[in-house]
Amino acid sequence: MLFGIVRSEAGEFPVIDGITRLLIDELRAPLVDLLRRGRPRDALKVALDVPFYDRGGSAINFATRLVYPRGAGVARWCADRVKRHVYRILTDSTASFTDTVRRLWSPRWAEWQINRFAMPTFLPQFALATLTMSDSPVLDFGSGVGHGTFLLSRESPSRLVCADYSFSSLYLARKYFVPDAEFVCLDGDFPLPFASGYFGTVYSSDTLHCLDSKVLLANEFKRVLQSSGRIVLPHLHNAKSSVRFGKSLSARGYASLFEGLRHRIVPEEEVVRDLVDHGVLDLDRTYAAAALDKAVNGFCLVAAYDAGVLRRYTGLWEHRLSRLQAPMLNPIYEVKRNGKECAVTRRRLLNPGPALPDTDVLPDSAVIPLEDMNGQALRRLAAADPVCYGELVRKLIVVDGPARFG
Ligand SMILES: C[S@@+](CC[C@H](N)C(=O)[O-])C[C@H]1O[C@@H](n2cnc3c(N)ncnc32)[C@H](O)[C@@H]1O
């Protein structure tokens, strides 16, 4: 269903542009009302939030939620202008993802989105996404605009559900990254709206530390998981590290959330090093509490009822190559064409986050024996020189890319 109203004993909720909005807030009744009056485009305009990850964005969204249902006045006029601006940009059918996020107000947020595939905090996802069970439904909780979900989609799950409380992020995920997924706008500080034992994989990257009700959410992850399934959590911030974000916990704290399941917590540095140096994800190895406390960049956590999930996985680069459908130059690189070669140089970011691992992944610069770096040229290279192409993929100079990225 693209637009409509879902009714249950819990009440009525709007479905807007394919996104089921289950937030219980000031906008719920006006949105249902707009749909009932046959004004789906107005409902979309009202549902779109300002997709920022900072306090300014949260404040604007909070204020617009409060003033919107309360009729006229200057505040309502301002809220209207904000919504119209976001609506115009997000619904532009001709714009690429990169153009769209650049036209919104926050350069830092745009930079984060455009360069997500090169961010150190994203790298563990290249290893952990491979744990997806391909024959059962996958939940990506806190999916954001869908970079990680895009990797999950390449593992061909039977069904892919994105959940996030930012409606605009889900809108972008649907428009650019995973159009065939299903989308639920919800707040994870409340119980999840999914049947028990439904998902084979519950995946959530860089999100659990944002929530207040971690015990509730972890219990919900366990409830909606199949008995043969796995919970996969790349990039959890470490409360004992100097690099902090959100409301992070220590390794012990995260472990206590998943009591009753077998689990492994691995320092993120180790996950990334194993991946880039050896193409391995080692969930067989255990770490002492002291080593986990020292994990500056945080952890990855995998939990399952079946201890067999916690083993060593090899051949991850071969796997990634076999799943790669649409090669593109990693957006963090600038390219200069020079006859039969291209020189690529990594851009400096306004907000680089943790340092890149001390390996040859994402080098500062490289010279590539191609006249152009577009998808066609990269595909030709894959056929003509698979070793060179494989190295570009392993170094993340080339990544899989959604169709209208940039
Ligand atoms: C740092 S982003 C991570 C996005 C994506 N998973 C990735 O790794 O690129 C965190 C995401 O969690 C979402 N989020 C935070 N708190 C949430 C909550 N209580 N309920 C649902 N989503 C939440 C945010 O909207 C945001 O999209």
The ligand as a Tripos MOL2 file, in Angstrom:
@<TRIPOS>MOLECULE
LIG
   27    29     1     0     0
SMALL
NO_CHARGES

@<TRIPOS>ATOM
      1 C1         23.9280    6.8830   13.5010 C.3       1 LIG1
      2 S1         22.4880    6.4870   12.6180 S.3       1 LIG1
      3 C2         22.8990    4.9180   11.9060 C.3       1 LIG1
      4 C3         22.2430    4.7010   10.5800 C.3       1 LIG1
      5 C4         22.6030    3.3900    9.8810 C.3       1 LIG1
      6 N1         22.2360    2.2420   10.6660 N.3       1 LIG1
      7 C5         24.0710    3.3450    9.5300 C.2       1 LIG1
      8 O1         24.8360    2.6600   10.2090 O.co2     1 LIG1
      9 O2         24.4780    4.0220    8.5710 O.co2     1 LIG1
     10 C6         21.3640    6.0550   13.9210 C.3       1 LIG1
     11 C7         19.9230    5.8590   13.4300 C.3       1 LIG1
     12 O3         19.1130    5.4270   14.5160 O.3       1 LIG1
     13 C8         17.8620    6.0850   14.4560 C.3       1 LIG1
     14 N2         17.2920    6.1040   15.8130 N.ar      1 LIG1
     15 C9         17.8240    6.6700   16.9200 C.ar      1 LIG1
     16 N3         17.0120    6.4990   17.9620 N.ar      1 LIG1
     17 C10        15.9370    5.7990   17.5190 C.ar      1 LIG1
     18 C11        14.7360    5.3330   18.1330 C.ar      1 LIG1
     19 N4         14.4730    5.5640   19.4260 N.pl3     1 LIG1
     20 N5         13.8620    4.6340   17.3780 N.ar      1 LIG1
     21 C12        14.1110    4.4060   16.0610 C.ar      1 LIG1
     22 N6         15.2110    4.8430   15.4340 N.ar      1 LIG1
     23 C13        16.1200    5.5360   16.1580 C.ar      1 LIG1
     24 C14        18.1980    7.4750   13.9210 C.3       1 LIG1
     25 O4         17.0730    8.1070   13.3410 O.3       1 LIG1
     26 C15        19.2960    7.1490   12.9060 C.3       1 LIG1
     27 O5         18.7830    6.9250   11.6150 O.3       1 LIG1
@<TRIPOS>BOND
     1     1     2 1
     2     2     3 1
     3     2    10 1
     4     3     4 1
     5     4     5 1
     6     5     6 1
     7     5     7 1
     8     7     8 2
     9     7     9 1
    10    10    11 1
    11    11    12 1
    12    11    26 1
    13    12    13 1
    14    13    14 1
    15    13    24 1
    16    14    15 ar
    17    14    23 ar
    18    15    16 ar
    19    16    17 ar
    20    17    18 ar
    21    17    23 ar
    22    18    19 1
    23    18    20 ar
    24    20    21 ar
    25    21    22 ar
    26    22    23 ar
    27    24    25 1
    28    24    26 1
    29    26    27 1
@<TRIPOS>SUBSTRUCTURE
     1 LIG1         1 GROUP 0 **** ****
